[in-house]
Amino acid sequence: RRLTDLNRCALAFGSFGQIAACLRVIGAHPEIMLLKTSQGKMRFDDEYDASESGGYRDVQISVRIDTAWTREHGLDKVLCEVQLHHAEFYERKTKGGGHTAYVTQRNMRGR
């Protein structure tokens, strides 16, 4: 195992259209560098096996922020994970025990 992200944030949206709009804004921003994400993180892909995450789905992207300030402070290489959730999934994750179940299942698989 290795450290893959130092910062993680989660954003919840009321619709999939809002998630798509957010992705377009992030993708078009000149100071946000989108990084290739592993196939296992593509939880809305038709080929994703939802049993891997207990049925849970979200969008996970990894980014780096490349500005004069981040370069000056040596932070332009820091990986940040951004999770984009539909509000109903997020509610189940945070208040319905979904995340705890996912972590338990993941740990049982040794990941």
Secondary structure by P-SEA (a helix, b strand, c coil): ccccccbbbbbbbccaaaaaaaaaaaaacccccccccccccccccccccccccccbbbbbbbbbbbcaaaaaaccccbbbbbbbbcaaaaaaacccaaaaaaaaaaaaacc
